Structures are given as structure tokens and as C-alpha cells.
Amino acid sequence: MGDNLKIPQPRWNCELVIVLVEPKFEGNIGAVARCLRNFGLHELRILRHDGNFTDETRNRAKHAQSVLDDCLVHQDWDSCFEDINLVIGTSGKREMGDKVLFRHFLLPAEMGKRLSEVEGKVAIVFGPEGMGLAQDELRACDLMLTIPTWEGYPILNLSHTVAIVCYEWFQTLLPKVGNDRALPKTVHPERILNPDLKRQIRRRAKEIADASSKRDDQKTITADTLSRVILRGMPTNDEAHSLLGILDAATKAMNGDQQ
């Protein structure tokens, strides 16, 4: 695992900074540091903390010790955000109380599109566990971010919230898979099948249906069902080529049996 840390970090159009405001539990800080490294991020800032990380924090961080080592600790809001171009606050309390007036919520999945042309540093701010950001802190944010959850228990653990946000931010890089060493080789960013291969699958499905059914209505149902089942799986182009070979062989075998 340690050797993988030598892989270069991915690059975005802007630099994402994760800010924790007065975190209550040391273990959460370590878990957040680990989340950052999991998704190729590094810059962590903590507002109103003594800067001394406990053994629990270090243990929860695992291989993300460098995130803690480089973490910037601030005691006041202005100094923490003086070099930040865009501040995004987070909250699980979506439509309750007098905070509603200044909340224009962004969903994590929308971040990529909304921030695609932003340059400089973007901070995503997470409030204390069980309390969230204070009203004056929310007012100081440019945008608000919330994670859709069940209304019966909408408040997530701090580190889980950070993990979801970092994951969604990392997804914006997936179109670069195959061209960047920092990205996983096993992810297929585009599961949209080549239109010609899609037509071929439908044609082969019709051929195998013609070979297996005698009535015209049965042939149509069989062909439609087979093509829908295949395309519902969203095969890659390579998988589609393999499937076409299988369908062709099956059709030939069935036609041979009927001769």
C-alpha cells in the first residue's frame, strides 16, 4: 500500500480544500485525513483546534499521515479563508428554522458541473459533529451543499460526509481514465455503447429469435427481450464484441439443428 502513495495526485481545474470547524472527536479528524488521500486530495484545514493530534487521530488516518502533518490550523474564520476563492458550506438541516433564507443548496453530484470553470482554491466547510455550522458561518459561505438522506435521520457522521463529497469530486476525473496514472484502470467512465454495436446486437437478437421461434409474434417478443436484457447490462464495446460472437455461434448452431 505504501508504494501506491508514490503515484502522482490527480489534477483538477481548481484546488479543493477540506475545512473542519471545531471537530469534537479526534478519531473523526484521522478518518477525514484518510478520506482525502483515498480520493487524491491533500489539503486539510482545521478551525479552532490546538493542532496536536492524538494517537487515535494518527491511527485512524493510517497511510494519510502527511495530510495531518501538512494540516493548517487556524483560530479565526478570516485567516482560515483569506486565500480561498469560493467557500462552500455543508449542512444536513435543509429546510428547517430561520437558516432557510440564506440556503441555496447544491448536491454533491452537481459539484463537477458547477465548479468546472472555477479556478483557484475552493473550500468545502464542515461544522462540528451534532451541531453543524453556526448561522454567521453559514452566511459567510458562497454556496451551500447538502447530501440527500432519509428525513427520519438526516445527519451523517462527519467523516462519512467528507467521504461522500470527496467521492463525488473524484468522479469528475473519470473521463480521463486511461490517460492519467492517478486514476483507477478498472473503471469504465463511459458505458455508452457504440451505436453500430447496438444495432448489431439487435440484429443478432432478431436472427437468434428467427432461429428459435416459429410464430412471428414469438419472434418479435424473443428478439426484444434478448436485446433489452443485453443492453440493460450496459456492456462495454469489448464486451459487446464478445457477445456478438456468442450470439452468432448460437444462431448458426440452432440453424444447423433445424436443417
C-alpha positions in Angstrom: 0.0 0.0 0.0 2.8 2.4 0.9 4.3 2.2 -2.6 1.0 3.4 -4.1 1.4 6.7 -2.4 4.2 7.4 -4.9 1.6 7.6 -7.7 1.1 11.3 -8.6 -2.0 13.0 -7.3 -4.8 13.8 -9.8 -5.3 17.3 -11.1 -8.4 19.3 -11.2 -9.2 22.8 -12.7 -9.3 24.1 -9.1 -7.7 23.1 -5.8 -10.1 21.6 -3.3 -9.5 22.4 0.4 -11.4 20.5 3.2 -12.1 22.6 6.3 -13.3 21.2 9.6 -14.7 23.7 12.0 -14.1 22.8 15.7 -14.3 19.0 15.3 -15.3 17.3 18.6 -13.9 13.8 18.1 -10.2 13.2 17.3 -10.9 9.9 15.6 -13.1 11.8 13.0 -10.1 14.0 12.1 -8.0 11.0 11.3 -10.8 9.3 9.3 -11.2 12.6 7.3 -7.5 12.7 6.6 -7.7 9.1 5.2 -10.7 10.1 3.1 -8.7 12.9 1.5 -5.9 10.5 0.5 -8.4 7.9 -0.8 -9.6 10.4 -3.4 -6.3 12.1 -4.3 -6.8 15.1 -2.1 -4.3 16.5 0.4 -5.2 19.9 1.8 -6.9 19.8 5.2 -7.5 22.8 7.4 -9.0 22.8 10.9 -10.6 25.9 12.5 -10.4 26.2 16.3 -8.2 23.3 17.3 -4.9 23.1 19.2 -3.1 21.4 16.4 -2.0 18.4 18.5 -3.2 15.2 17.1 -3.7 12.3 19.4 -2.7 8.6 18.9 -6.4 7.9 17.9 -6.2 10.5 15.2 -3.0 9.1 13.8 -4.2 5.6 14.0 -7.5 6.4 12.1 -5.5 8.3 9.4 -3.5 5.1 8.6 -1.4 6.0 5.5 -2.6 9.6 5.4 -0.1 10.9 8.0 1.2 13.5 5.5 -2.3 15.1 5.4 -2.1 15.6 9.2 1.5 16.8 9.1 0.6 19.4 6.5 -2.7 20.4 8.0 -3.1 24.1 8.7 -4.8 25.0 12.0 -6.5 28.4 12.4 -8.2 30.1 15.3 -10.4 32.6 13.4 -12.5 32.4 10.3 -10.9 35.2 8.3 -7.4 33.8 8.5 -8.6 30.3 7.5 -10.2 31.6 4.3 -8.1 34.6 3.3 -6.7 32.7 0.3 -9.9 30.9 -0.7 -11.7 31.9 -3.9 -15.0 30.1 -3.2 -16.4 28.9 0.1 -19.0 26.1 0.2 -20.7 25.3 3.5 -22.3 22.0 4.3 -25.5 21.2 6.3 -27.9 18.4 6.8 -30.6 20.7 8.2 -32.1 21.5 4.8 -35.5 23.2 5.3 -35.9 24.0 9.0 -35.7 27.1 11.1 -34.6 30.6 10.1 -31.5 29.4 8.3 -33.6 28.6 5.2 -33.4 32.2 4.0 -29.8 32.0 3.0 -29.6 28.4 1.9 -29.3 27.7 -1.8 -28.4 24.0 -1.8 -26.0 22.3 -4.1 -25.9 18.5 -4.3 -22.5 16.7 -4.3 -23.2 15.2 -7.7 -23.6 18.7 -9.1 -20.2 20.0 -7.9 -18.3 19.0 -11.0 -20.6 20.9 -13.4 -20.9 24.0 -11.1 -17.1 24.2 -10.4 -15.9 23.2 -13.9 -14.8 26.7 -14.7 -13.7 27.8 -11.3 -10.0 28.4 -10.7 -8.0 28.9 -7.6 -8.9 27.4 -4.2 -12.4 26.1 -3.3 -13.0 25.3 0.4 -15.7 22.9 1.5 -16.5 23.5 5.1 -17.9 21.0 7.6 -19.3 22.0 11.0 -18.9 20.4 14.4 -20.4 17.0 15.0 -24.0 17.2 16.2 -24.3 21.0 15.6 -23.1 21.9 12.2 -22.1 25.4 11.1 -23.4 28.4 13.0 -25.6 30.9 11.4 -22.8 33.5 11.0 -20.6 30.9 9.4 -23.3 29.8 7.0 -23.8 33.5 6.0 -20.1 33.7 5.2 -20.3 30.8 2.7 -20.9 31.5 -1.0 -22.8 28.2 -1.7 -24.4 25.6 0.4 -24.0 21.8 0.0 -26.3 19.1 1.3 -26.3 15.3 1.0 -29.8 13.8 0.3 -30.6 11.4 3.2 -33.7 9.9 4.8 -35.6 12.7 6.7 -36.1 10.4 9.7 -32.3 10.6 10.5 -30.6 13.0 8.0 -27.4 13.9 9.9 -24.4 11.9 8.8 -21.2 11.2 10.7 -18.5 13.8 9.8 -16.1 11.5 8.2 -18.8 9.8 6.2 -20.0 13.2 4.9 -16.5 14.1 3.8 -16.1 10.8 2.1 -19.2 11.2 0.0 -18.2 14.7 -1.0 -14.7 13.7 -1.9 -16.0 10.7 -3.9 -18.3 12.9 -5.9 -15.5 15.3 -6.6 -13.2 12.4 -7.7 -15.9 11.3 -10.2 -15.3 14.4 -12.3 -11.9 12.9 -13.3 -13.2 9.6 -14.6 -13.4 10.8 -18.3 -9.6 10.9 -18.0 -9.3 7.2 -17.1 -6.6 5.6 -19.2 -4.7 8.8 -19.7 -3.7 9.5 -16.1 -1.7 7.2 -13.8 -3.5 8.7 -10.8 -6.8 7.2 -11.9 -8.0 3.5 -11.5 -7.6 1.3 -14.6 -10.6 -0.8 -13.7 -13.3 1.9 -14.1 -15.1 2.4 -17.3 -16.1 6.1 -17.4 -18.3 5.6 -20.5 -20.7 2.8 -20.5 -22.4 4.2 -23.6 -22.3 1.5 -26.3 -21.1 2.4 -29.8 -24.3 2.9 -31.8 -23.2 0.5 -34.6 -22.6 -2.3 -32.0 -26.0 -1.6 -30.5 -27.6 -2.1 -33.9 -25.6 -5.3 -34.4 -26.8 -6.7 -31.1 -30.4 -6.0 -32.1 -29.9 -7.6 -35.5 -28.2 -10.7 -33.9 -31.0 -10.9 -31.4 -33.5 -11.0 -34.2 -31.5 -13.7 -36.0 -31.4 -15.9 -33.0 -35.2 -15.3 -32.4 -35.9 -16.3 -36.0 -34.0 -19.5 -35.5 -35.7 -20.3 -32.2 -39.4 -19.4 -32.8 -41.9 -20.3 -35.5 -44.7 -17.7 -34.9 -44.0 -14.1 -35.9 -45.3 -12.7 -32.6 -43.0 -15.1 -30.7 -40.0 -14.0 -32.8 -40.6 -10.3 -32.0 -41.0 -10.9 -28.3 -37.9 -13.1 -28.2 -35.8 -10.6 -30.1 -37.0 -7.6 -28.0 -36.4 -9.5 -24.7 -32.9 -10.7 -25.6 -31.7 -7.3 -26.8 -33.2 -5.5 -23.8 -31.6 -7.9 -21.4 -28.2 -7.5 -23.0 -28.3 -3.7 -23.4 -29.6 -3.3 -19.8 -26.3 -4.6 -18.6 -24.6 -1.6 -20.3 -21.7 -3.7 -21.8 -18.5 -2.0 -22.9 -17.5 -2.1 -26.6 -15.2 -5.1 -25.9 -17.9 -7.0 -24.1 -20.3 -6.3 -26.9 -17.9 -7.7 -29.5 -17.7 -10.9 -27.4 -21.4 -11.1 -27.1 -21.9 -10.7 -30.8 -19.6 -13.7 -31.4 -21.6 -15.8 -28.9 -24.9 -14.8 -30.5 -23.6 -15.6 -34.0 -22.3 -19.0 -32.9 -25.7 -19.8 -31.2 -27.6 -18.8 -34.2 -25.5 -21.0 -36.5 -25.8 -23.9 -34.1 -29.6 -23.5 -33.9 -29.9 -23.2 -37.7 -27.8 -26.3 -38.1 -30.0 -28.3 -35.8 -33.1 -27.4 -37.8 -31.6 -28.4 -41.2 
